[in-house]
Amino acid sequence: MIKETPPLDQVLRQRAALTPRRTFVKFNGKSYTFREMDRLAGLYASFLQEQGVQRGQRVAILCHNCAFYIAAYFGTIRAGAQVLPLNNLLTHEEVGYILKDAGVVFCFYDLDCRGTVEKLDKKGGTTFVAINDVPAAAGSREPRFSPSDHTADDVSTVLYTSGTTGRPKGALLTHRNLIMNARAVTQVIHVAPKDRFVVFLPLFHSFTYTVCVILPLLAGASITILPGVRPFSRVVKSLIMDRITLFVAIPTVYKILAEKDMPWFVKLLLKLRLCVSGAAPLPVRVIGEFETAFKVPLLEGYGLSESSPVVSINPFEPGRNKPGTVGLPLPGTQVKVVDDEGMELPPGTPGELAVKGPSVMQGYLNRPEDTAQSIKDGWLYTGDIASLDQEGYIRIIDRKKDMIIVDGLNVYPYEVEEVMYRHPSVTDCAMIGVPHEHEEGKELPIMYVVQKDGQGMPPKAFREYLTEHVAHYKIPRRFIMARELPRNATGKILKRDIRKLYLETEAKAKRPAP
């Protein structure tokens, strides 16, 4: 493991010098050694400098998972610029907003995103370049670029938050933020050069890039990149053929695997030693079902883009994993739970989770007021409601802004959803709060439920089930059956979209017939 803290592009250069012939990236049937990936990064750095990109300017990547994504990422920061990964699922208007907000000068894109690029306003000051064109134009020539004098404390990456509660904001992350986060994670899960990762979650997401790219780079491990999670059979094939040892995924994937009827010999061929879940809450039921089916530890962690992103993870040591919690803070990271006045609360008492440590962002791009609200005295206020037990394990209860007030009492949807996931016919659920029709300022809890195929449980059955497990005031007033729930690229349920759908449906139902 590389121990110094140089800029990220220099980490790649050092690794290429240490293990030049070892495979770093596999993609689409081709392997790239650390030395080959370092050379590709140099080609992108050369290209950007030739185009006049200056230190501190921002270069975006609008691209599906591929080997060139990683080369462009490291090449951008090698040129002294800041890299801005874009969510390729966004509309052209959403992408355009981010490009303008961040003042992006260059944007690499792939052919699958060409439609979005064609719809963007080309007068916005951003130059668009196909990501494949750079190495193709360079051919066999060696990269020529002027080394930038950036340091580990310079901003390397601008990550725009998912915007589930409003307009997205750009979190400013330094080289040191990301490197220290990856180092701390590997202390917990003990990554070694012989480990092999499969990357099918989108590379634009902080969870994927830190844990599945930067961490393997530091350890000298290898990664197999897949374009995406679909078809899922491709993920399973990679697990076997690439002899994957460390599997990083989101709860939705583990639910699929736990419920999938795989032949016994497939499981026998797997070389997995550890699985990690993040980016969204993992139901306790899924942990039990998965570990029973695969005989592999499944550890849940927690994080957010503003903390580079991992804050905590359950320990790998036998007997120390606590399902239902997101584990202990990473080494070097401090956490506390506070009330609305910022006063620290005792163990077991719910409040807002605050985080302090080397992975906390520098702030939000061009938003000093939002930065001041989120970071106070070095503490990042996450907006998540949590509690700590006597041993310091973190239990995430809900998003602060998702909290529902019912008759003056606080209701945290995740608590109720966790109970719903235990029901044998429930495959997905989400609880939202909506304004009371007749009482201003009052909210009603509404539960959306996706049932397993062939199941047709009536709402009454779910109400009776919850009555046995949660307080009466927490029980949803309505249960709405749905085929699926809207999610973002990392599997996080978009409650804002569900709430909007509910209100639109209700308004339409009340309109008089024409």
N, C-alpha and C positions, 0 to 999 in steps of 0.2 A: 504494500500500500504506500502510495506517495504521501509523505508526511508534511512537506513544506506547503505553504499557501501562496503559490504563484497564481496569476490569472488563469482562467480555465483553458485558454488555448495553449498555454505553456504546460499545463498538466498533460494535455494530449501529446505535446512534443516530447516531454520527459518520458511518458509511457512508451512512445514510439522508439525512443533511444534504449529503454530498458528491455523491452520485449518486441522488437521490430517485426518478427515473423509470426507472432501469435495472432490468431484470428480475433478481431474485435467485433466486426459486424458481418452477419449473413443476411442477404436479401435477394429474393427472387432467383435463387440458384447460384448466386455469386458470393464469394467471400472476400472480405477486405481485412487485411492485417492492420495492426496499429500504425505501421509505417505508411501503408497505402492511404489510410484515412487521414493521416497527418498531411500527406501530400495533397490530397483532395481539398482539405481545409485551406491549404496554402494557395491553391488555384482560385478559390472564392475570395480570399483576402486580396490577391493580386487584382482580380477583376474589379472589386469594389474600389480599390485605390486608384486604378486606372480610370474609373468613372468619376473620380473626384470626391468620393465619400470621405468625410472628415471624422476625426475622433469625436465621439459623443453623439453623432447623428444616429438616427434609428433606421434599421433595416428589418422589414417584416418578412415572414415566411408563411405563405398561404398554400399549404401542400398536404397531401396525404402521407402516411408513413412510408418512408423509403430511405435508402442509404444516403442519398444526396441531401436529405433533410439535415442529417447530422453533420455532414461536411459543410453545408451552408451555415449552420449554426456556429460551429467553431471558426469557420472562415470569417464570418461577420465580426466576431469579437477579436479575432486576430488582426483585423484591419483597424481596430480601435473603435468600432461602432457598437451600438447596443442592439441586440437582437430582440425582435418582437414577434413571438409565435402567435399566429392568428387561428382562431377556430374555423376550420373549413366548412362547418355546418351553418355558419351565419349567412344571412342574406347579404346582398351587395350593399344595401343601405346600412346595415350594422357594421360591415367591414369598412365602408366608407367613413362612418363616424369615427371609428378607432384610428384609421389612417390620418384623418384630419386632426383629431384630438392629440395624437402623439407626434404629429409633424413628420411622418415617415417619408424618407427620401427615396428608398428603393424597396421593392417587394418582389421576392422570388415566388413563383407559383408553378403548379404542375398543370397538365392538360385537363385533368378532371375539374379544376377550378377555373378553367378558361371562361366559362359562361359568366361567372361572378365578375371576373376581371373586365370582360367586355362591357358590362353594365355600369362599371364605376366611372365616375367623372374623371377624365384624364387631365383635367385642368387643376387638379388638386395638389400638384407638386410632387407626386409620386411616380417614379419610373418603374414599369413592370417588366420583369425578365423571366423567361421560362427557366426553371431550376436546372433542367437537363442541358441547357445550352452552354453553360459555363465550362464543364469538363469536356464537352464535345468540341467546343471551339479551341480549347487549350491543346487538345491532342496529347502528344507525348512530351511537350515542353515542360520544363521545370518551373514552378511558381517563382515569381519575382515580386517581392513586396518589401516595403520599408517597415521594420518592426515598430510597433506602436509602444509608447512609453506608459501604457495603462498599468494600473496596479490592481491587487486583489480587492482593494477598497473602492474601486470604481464600479459604477453600475454596469452590469453585463447584460441583464435581461429585464424586459418590461413585460410583466404578465397582467393582462386585463382580466379582472374578476368576471365571474359568469353573469353578473348583473341580475341576479334573481330578485333583488329588491330595488332595482332602479337602473340608471345608466351605468355601464361598466366603467371601472377606474383602473388606471395602470399602476400596478405595484412595482416599485423600483427595487430590484434585487441585485446585490453586488456579487462579484466572483466569490468573495469570502462567505457570503450568506449561503450560497448553494453548496460550496465545498464543505463547509462545516456541517451543514445539514446531512449531506451524504455520508460524511465520516461518522457522525453520531449514529446514524441508522445502522451502518455496518458493524458498529460496536455491539449493537443489540442482536442482530441476526447473523453475525459472524460470516461475512462474505469472503470467499477465497478465490484465487485465480482459476481454480478448476470449476467454479460455478458457471452455469449457463442459464441465461434469462431468455424468455420469449416476450417480445414487445408487440402487442396488438391493440392496446389502448392508445388513443391519439397522442402523438408526440408534442402537440401544442399544450398539453395539460401538464401542470407543474409536478403532479404526483408521478406521472409517467417519466418525465425527463430526469428528475432528480434521482428517483429510485431505480429506473431501468436503463439510464444512460450514464449519468455522472458517477453514480455509485460503482457500476461495473468498470468504468474507466479507471477510477482510483484503485480498484482492486486488481485490475488486469484480467477481468473476467470477460466472457463473450456474450453477445446478444444476437438473437435471431429476430429480425423485423418482419412483421406481417402487415399488409395494407390496412387491416381492420379485423374486427371480431367475426364478421360474416364472410364466407360460411363458417359456422362454428366447427365443422368437421376439419377444417384446415388448422385450427388451433390445436385440436386433439392430435392430429397427425404430427404437428410440430413438436408437441410434448414428447411423442414417442421417438420420431426420427432424429430430432436434434438433441435428444437425451437431456431435456430441460431439468435442472435441479431446483431452481427457485422461481416460483410462479407468483406474479403480482397481478392482481385483478380487482374488479369491483364486485359488490355483493350480487348483482344480477348474474354474473358469470358463475359464481359459486352456487347460486340457486339452481342454475341450469345443470351444472355438473352433478350436484347432489341428487337431482331428480332424474338424471339421464340413466337409462338402463344400458350400461356398458357391459360388453362381454368380459368375463373374468380375466381372460388372457391379456386384454388391453391394459387393465390396471396392473397386471404383473409386469408388463413391459415398461411402465413408468419409472423414472429415476428421481422423482421429486423427493426433496428432503424437507421443504418448507414452502408454505403458501402464505401470502400477505394480502390483506384486504384493506382498501381505503377509498376515499373520495365520497362515500355515502355510508349511512348507518347499515351495519350488518346484523340481521336478526339472530338471536341466540340459537333459535331452532336450526337455522341454516348451518351454523358452526358445528353443531352436534351431528347433523345428517351428513355433512361433508366429511368430517373426520372419521365417522363410522364407515362410510363408503370407501374412502381412499387411504385410511390409516396414515395420514400425513397431518402434522400440526397446521392449523389455520389461525394466524394471528391477526387481530384487528388493530388498526392504527387510526390516528386522527391527525388532521392538519388543515391548513388553508394556504392559499397562494401567498398571502402576506408573511408567512413564516417559512417559506422556501421549499416545501410546504409542511414537512412532517413535524408535529409537536410531540406526539407520544406513540408508543407501540407496546403491545403486550410482550413481556419477556419470553425468550425462546426456551429458557430452562424449564424442565419438567416440573409441573406443580405450581408454577408461578403465573401461568396464563389465567386470567380471570374473564371468562366470557360474560358479556353484558357491560364490560368496561372497554375503554380504548387504551388501557395499559398505563404505564408510567411515563413521565416526561423523559425525553431523550437526555443522555448525558450532556451537561452544560446548559440545559434548558430549565427555567423555573416557571412554575404556574401557581396561580392563586385564584380563588373564587371570591368575587366581591359583590356587594349590594349596589343599589342605584347611586349611592353617595361615594362609591369607591372604597368602602370599608371592607376589610378582609373578613370572610365568614368562616365559622368553624366547620370541621369535617361533617359531611352528611347534609349540609344546608345548601340548597340550590341557589345559584347566583350566576353572574356573568363570568366566564373564564377569561383570565388575562394571562399573557405569555411574555416571558422575557428571556433573551439569550442571543447568541451570535447569528441566528438564522432570521431574526426579525428584520423586515424590510426597512429601507431608508425612508419610505413615505410613498404618497401617491403622486404621480406625475401631474404637475400644474394644479394641485389641489391642496394648498396649505391648510385650509380650514378642515377638510376631511382628514388630513394627516393629524392635525392637532386633536381631533375628536377620537381618532383610533389609537394614537400613541401618546401616552402620558407618563412622564418620568421613566421612559424606556420600556414601559409595559404596553404590549399590544392588546387592546380590548377586542376580543374576537366576535362579539355579538352572539355567542353560543351560551346557552344555559347549561351549566354542569354542576356536579358536586364531586368532592374528593372524599375517599374513605380514609380510615385511620392509617392505612399503609401508603397513601398517596396516589392510589389508582384513580383515574379520571372516568367519570360516567357522564357522557353527553346526554342531556335530557332533551334539548331542542334548540332551534334557532330562536334567539330572543324576539325577533320580529315575527316569528310564526306562532308565538304564544297567544292563546285565546283566553279572553276574560269572560267567564260564565258566572253571572250573578255575583260579580265582585271577586270571584275566585280564579286563580291562575290555573290554566289547563295547558299542559305541554303535549302537543300531538304525538310526539315520538313515544311517550309512555304508553299511550293507548294503541298506537300502531304496533308496537312491540308485542303487545298481548294479542292483537289481531293476527299477527304472523304465526302465532302458535296454533291457530285454528287449522285443522287439516284440509279444509277446502279453499283456503285463502292463498293465493300466489303473489298478490301485490295489494297494497292499500296506501291511502294518504288521507289525512284528516286536515281540513281547513276551517277557518273561522270566517263567517260571513255576517254582514250587518243584519240585526234583527229588524224585521219589516215594520213593527209597530212601536218599538222602544228604541229611541235614539241613543247611541253610545253602547248598546248591548250587542253581543255577538252570539251566534249559534254555531255549534260545532257540527260539521258535515263530514261524513266518511265516504270516500270513494273506494270501491272494492273490486278487485279482479279475481275471479274464481278460477280454479283449475278446470280444465276441459271436462265437460260432462257434469259438472257440479251446478246445482241450481238452488242453493240455500236461500231462503227468503230473508229479507231484512230483520224480521222478527227473531229469527234464530241467532243472528249475530248480536242483536240487542240483549237477548237472554244470556248469551255466552259472556258478553262483557260484564253483565250484572254480577257475575260470580267473581270477577277479577279486579274491577276498578270501581272507584267511588261513583255514585249515581250522577253527580254533576259533570263528570268527565265523559259520560256516554254520549255519543253523537245523537243529535235530534233526527237526522236522516241518514240512511244508508243508500248510496247510489251505486248500482252495478255498472261496471265499465269493461270494455274489451281490453284496453291497455291504458297506461298512464303516461303523460308526456314526460320525457327525460332529456337532460342535456347529454353531451357526448360522453361524459364519464359516469352516466347512470344516475345522476342526482335528479330526483323527482322535482319537476318545476311546478311548485304549488301556486306560483303567480298565474301560470297558464290555466291551472285547474280552477282557481278562484274566478278568473275572467270568464271561463266557459260556463261556470255555474250561474254567474250573474247574467250573462247574455241569454242563457236558456230560460232563466226565470223571467227576464224582461219580455222575451218573445212569447212566453206562455200567457202573459197577462195582457198582451195586445188584443184589442177587439178584432174579431174576424172581419175581413173586408166584405 
